[in-house]
């Protein structure tokens, strides 16, 4: 920190000798303001520990929601599968009955 101040004072002295003290002072103010605005903009875009913690909580919530949805989907698939098997059995019984009826009809003649 001390060396930075020493270098800044030396740079100010050199610039004020070459450009004049008003110009050197205006240039340092410009650089300070520009640096300050850049740092503020960077700070606004950085994530804090609270931001990261809230995002992690949202991720956990999302994972729980996905797990619940998977459970619901598997449950519905199981229900539909059982329903499909029931209707297939009814269809097969109907087809076998119709086939036997045709066979018996032709055998009697």
Secondary structure, DSSP 8 states (H G I E B T S, - for coil): -HHHHHHHHHHHHHHHHHH-HHHHHHHHHHHHHHHHHHHHHHHHHS--HHHHHHHHHHHHHHHHHHHHHHHHHHHHHHHHHHHHHHHHHHHHHHHHHHHHHHHHHHHH-
